[in-house]
């Protein structure tokens, strides 16, 4: 845990609470998935919480976010209510996308959270388009684009990096490098496994940060955002992290060992922050107990809300599929 930056107690408690909310929410989602309350695909963020919480913490309301299909962490950190998020995973009309998006397509226009995208690398050109629109409209905002190391192999990564640099667009590209993409070690997939170095090909500044250290991520993100906004240029931030769980609920994880997972669990971002802040007298056991209690109540309320929700009637099946044209 970094000790080079002073953060006050209230700030540290916010970071810890947000990471714990994401972790506990997803643990509940696993229970509900196994009980067949939640269906479809679901990709968990367990172990990577420091990235979304650290990057989103310094964002302004006018900044935009484009995420991947592993976006529960981004959704909660950005401010989507747990009730609406749980209802969405249940497929209920009260969900943030009326139950039509599910786990992989979380969206909230008011919060400028533009997905949740199921296609690997699919969010990269969207982020470029949003940043271009904001720049043309004279908005002083940044667009943050989250993507995994697997997306680096997609053509959209290189095309988006090139256009963002060429057009001087305020995009913060955030690579959540969890070392395995879907199921292949990065050293076997990339001739240059240090993703931040790829920015040099586009004349773009970059940085690599410990993605298991929420304070380090928050500091690096704040520094990168200042660069993006002040100069209206893109920036690539590589966060080296690790997912403790499988790629998805259907992944047998034959590509890594239990010993490796156990070793990474010793670097759990939540436990690291609790330990460091506790040793420095900034967070106490009573604080974490209170946070746990609050989160448990929030999750119970979200499950009850989702359970009581309604399904869209069949008559609304075609709603929002095509735009109705108003006669002239």
C-alpha positions in Angstrom: 0.0 0.0 0.0 1.4 3.4 -1.0 2.2 5.8 1.7 3.4 8.7 -0.4 0.0 10.4 -0.7 -2.0 11.8 2.2 -5.6 10.8 2.2 -7.9 11.7 5.0 -9.9 9.2 7.0 -13.3 10.0 5.3 -11.8 9.5 1.9 -10.2 6.1 2.8 -13.5 5.0 4.3 -15.3 5.8 1.1 -12.8 3.8 -1.0 -13.1 0.9 1.4 -16.9 0.9 1.5 -17.2 1.1 -2.3 -14.9 -1.9 -2.8 -16.7 -3.9 -0.1 -20.1 -3.1 -1.7 -18.9 -4.4 -5.0 -17.5 -7.6 -3.4 -20.5 -8.3 -1.2 -22.9 -7.6 -4.0 -21.3 -10.0 -6.3 -21.0 -12.7 -3.6 -24.8 -12.4 -3.3 -25.2 -12.6 -7.0 -23.3 -15.9 -7.0 -25.8 -17.3 -4.5 -28.7 -16.0 -6.6 -27.3 -17.4 -9.8 -26.8 -20.8 -8.3 -30.4 -20.6 -7.1 -31.4 -19.8 -10.7 -32.8 -16.4 -9.7 -30.3 -14.8 -12.0 -29.9 -16.3 -15.4 -27.8 -15.8 -18.6 -24.1 -14.9 -18.6 -22.5 -13.3 -15.6 -18.9 -12.2 -15.2 -17.6 -11.3 -11.8 -15.2 -8.6 -10.7 -13.9 -10.3 -7.5 -10.3 -9.1 -7.0 -10.4 -6.1 -9.4 -12.5 -3.7 -7.3 -9.6 -1.3 -6.8 -9.6 -0.5 -10.5 -13.2 0.7 -10.9 -13.4 2.4 -7.5 -10.0 4.0 -7.9 -10.6 5.3 -11.4 -14.2 6.4 -11.0 -13.6 8.2 -7.6 -12.1 11.4 -9.1 -14.5 11.6 -12.0 -16.9 14.6 -12.4 -20.6 14.1 -13.1 -20.1 15.3 -16.7 -17.5 12.7 -17.5 -18.6 9.6 -19.4 -17.8 5.9 -18.8 -17.8 3.0 -21.3 -17.3 -0.4 -19.6 -16.9 -4.1 -20.5 -19.3 -7.0 -19.7 -17.6 -7.3 -16.3 -19.1 -4.0 -15.2 -20.9 -4.4 -11.9 -18.0 -2.6 -10.2 -18.2 0.3 -12.6 -22.0 0.5 -12.2 -22.0 0.6 -8.4 -19.0 3.0 -8.2 -20.6 5.4 -10.6 -23.8 5.5 -8.6 -26.3 3.2 -10.0 -28.5 2.1 -7.1 -28.2 -1.4 -5.9 -32.0 -1.9 -6.2 -32.0 -1.0 -9.9 -28.9 -3.1 -10.6 -30.2 -6.2 -8.8 -33.6 -5.8 -10.6 -31.7 -5.6 -13.9 -29.9 -8.9 -13.2 -33.3 -10.5 -12.3 -34.7 -9.3 -15.7 -37.3 -7.1 -14.0 -38.9 -4.0 -15.5 -37.7 -2.0 -12.5 -34.1 -2.6 -13.5 -31.9 0.2 -14.9 -32.5 -1.1 -18.4 -36.0 -2.5 -17.8 -34.5 -5.9 -17.4 -33.4 -6.0 -21.1 -29.7 -5.7 -20.5 -29.0 -8.1 -17.7 -25.5 -8.5 -16.3 -23.6 -7.6 -19.4 -25.3 -4.4 -20.6 -25.7 -2.0 -17.7 -26.5 1.5 -18.9 -27.6 4.8 -17.3 -27.9 7.9 -19.5 -28.2 10.3 -16.5 -25.0 9.0 -15.0 -23.3 9.0 -18.4 -22.6 5.3 -18.0 -22.8 4.0 -21.6 -22.6 0.3 -21.1 -21.7 -2.6 -20.4 -20.7 -4.1 -23.8 -20.7 -7.8 -24.5 -18.3 -7.6 -27.5 -14.6 -7.7 -26.5 -13.2 -4.3 -27.5 -16.6 -3.1 -28.5 -16.5 -0.2 -26.1 -13.3 1.4 -27.5 -14.8 3.0 -30.6 -17.9 4.0 -28.7 -15.6 5.9 -26.2 -13.9 7.7 -29.1 -17.2 8.7 -30.6 -18.5 10.0 -27.2 -15.3 12.0 -26.7 -15.5 13.4 -30.2 -19.1 14.5 -29.6 -18.2 16.1 -26.3 -15.3 18.0 -27.8 -17.4 19.2 -30.8 -20.1 20.4 -28.4 -17.5 22.3 -26.3 -18.0 20.1 -23.2 -15.0 20.1 -20.7 -15.3 16.4 -20.0 -13.4 13.2 -20.2 -14.5 9.8 -21.4 -13.1 6.8 -19.5 -13.0 3.5 -21.4 -12.5 0.3 -19.4 -11.3 -2.8 -21.3 -9.5 -6.0 -20.6 -6.1 -7.2 -21.8 -7.9 -9.5 -24.2 -9.2 -6.5 -26.1 -5.7 -5.4 -27.0 -5.7 -8.0 -29.7 -8.7 -6.5 -31.4 -8.4 -4.2 -34.3 -10.7 -1.7 -32.5 -8.1 -1.1 -29.9 -5.5 0.1 -32.4 -8.0 2.0 -34.5 -9.4 3.7 -31.4 -6.0 4.6 -30.0 -4.9 6.0 -33.3 -8.0 8.2 -33.9 -8.0 9.4 -30.3 -4.4 10.5 -30.6 -4.8 11.9 -34.1 -7.9 13.9 -33.2 -6.6 14.9 -29.7 -9.6 13.5 -27.9 -10.0 13.5 -24.1 -10.2 9.7 -23.6 -8.7 7.9 -20.6 -8.1 4.3 -21.8 -8.1 2.0 -18.7 -6.8 -1.5 -19.3 -7.9 -3.9 -16.6 -5.0 -6.3 -17.2 -5.9 -9.4 -15.3 -3.2 -11.5 -17.0 -5.4 -14.0 -18.7 -8.1 -12.3 -20.9 -10.6 -15.2 -21.2 -8.2 -18.0 -20.6 -4.7 -17.5 -22.0 -1.7 -16.1 -20.2 -0.7 -12.7 -21.5 2.8 -13.9 -22.2 1.5 -16.4 -24.6 -0.8 -14.0 -26.4 1.2 -10.8 -26.6 4.7 -10.3 -28.1 4.8 -7.2 -25.9 3.0 -8.1 -22.7 3.5 -4.6 -21.2 0.4 -3.0 -22.5 1.2 0.5 -21.4 4.2 0.5 -23.9 1.8 0.1 -26.8 0.7 3.7 -26.4 4.1 4.9 -27.7 3.1 3.7 -31.2 0.5 6.4 -31.2 2.5 9.1 -29.5 0.3 8.7 -26.4 1.4 9.1 -22.8 0.8 6.0 -20.5 1.4 4.6 -17.1 1.3 1.2 -15.4 -0.1 1.0 -11.9 -0.6 -1.7 -9.3 -4.3 -2.5 -9.8 -4.5 -4.2 -6.4 -3.8 -0.9 -4.6 -6.9 1.4 -4.7 -4.9 4.4 -3.4 -2.3 4.0 -6.1 -5.0 3.6 -8.8 -6.9 6.7 -7.5 -3.7 8.8 -7.5 -2.7 7.6 -11.0 -6.2 8.1 -12.3 -6.4 11.7 -11.0 -3.0 12.5 -12.5 -4.0 10.9 -15.9 -7.4 12.8 -15.9 -5.7 16.1 -15.3 -3.5 15.4 -18.3 -6.5 14.3 -20.5 -8.7 17.3 -19.6 -6.0 20.1 -19.5 -4.4 19.1 -22.8 -7.4 17.4 -24.5 -5.3 14.4 -25.3 -5.8 10.6 -24.7 -3.9 8.6 -22.1 -3.5 4.9 -21.5 -3.5 3.7 -17.9 -2.7 0.0 -17.4 -3.9 -1.4 -14.1 -2.2 -4.7 -13.3 -4.9 -6.7 -11.5 -6.2 -10.2 -11.1 -9.7 -11.8 -11.0 -10.0 -14.3 -8.1 -12.9 -16.1 -9.7 -13.4 -17.7 -13.1 -13.8 -15.8 -16.3 -17.5 -16.5 -16.2 -19.8 -18.9 -14.3 -19.1 -21.5 -16.9 -15.3 -21.4 -16.8 -13.4 -24.5 -15.5 -10.2 -22.5 -15.0 -7.9 -25.1 -16.4 -5.4 -22.5 -17.5 -4.1 -21.6 -14.0 -3.4 -23.3 -10.7 -5.0 -23.0 -7.3 -1.6 -22.1 -5.9 -1.4 -19.1 -8.2 -4.9 -17.9 -7.2 -4.1 -18.3 -3.5 -0.9 -16.2 -4.0 -2.8 -13.4 -5.6 -5.5 -13.5 -2.9 -2.8 -12.4 -0.4 -2.8 -9.1 -2.3 -6.6 -8.7 -2.0 -7.2 -4.9 -2.5 -9.8 -4.8 0.3 -7.5 -6.5 2.8 -4.5 -4.4 1.7 -6.4 -1.2 2.4 -7.8 -2.3 5.7 -4.4 -3.5 6.9 -2.5 -0.4 5.8 -5.1 2.1 7.1 -5.5 0.1 10.3 -1.7 0.1 11.0 -1.8 3.9 10.5 -4.7 4.4 12.8 -7.0 5.6 10.0 -9.6 2.8 9.9 -10.7 0.7 12.9 -12.5 -2.6 13.3 -15.7 -0.7 14.3 -15.6 1.1 11.0 -15.5 -2.1 8.9 -18.2 -3.7 11.1 -20.5 -0.7 10.5 -19.8 -0.8 6.8 -20.5 -4.6 6.7 -23.8 -4.0 8.5 -24.9 -1.2 6.1 -24.0 -3.3 3.0 -25.8 -6.3 4.3 -28.9 -4.3 4.8 -28.5 -2.7 1.4 -28.2 -6.1 -0.3 -31.2 -7.5 1.5 -33.3 -4.5 0.4 -32.0 -4.9 -3.2 -32.9 -8.6 -3.3 -36.4 -7.9 -1.9 -36.9 -5.1 -4.5 -35.9 -7.4 -7.3 -38.0 -10.3 -6.0 -41.0 -7.9 -5.9 -40.4 -6.5 -9.3 -42.4 -7.2 -12.5 -41.6 -8.7 -15.8 -42.3 -6.8 -19.0 -45.5 -8.0 -20.7 -45.2 -9.7 -24.0 -47.1 -6.9 -25.6 -44.0 -4.6 -25.0 -41.6 -7.1 -26.7 -41.0 -4.8 -29.7 -40.8 -1.6 -27.7 -37.4 0.2 -28.2 -36.4 -2.1 -31.0 -37.1 0.3 -33.8 -37.6 4.0 -33.7 -41.1 5.1 -34.6 -41.1 7.9 -37.2 -43.6 10.7 -36.6 -45.5 11.6 -39.8 -44.5 15.0 -41.2 
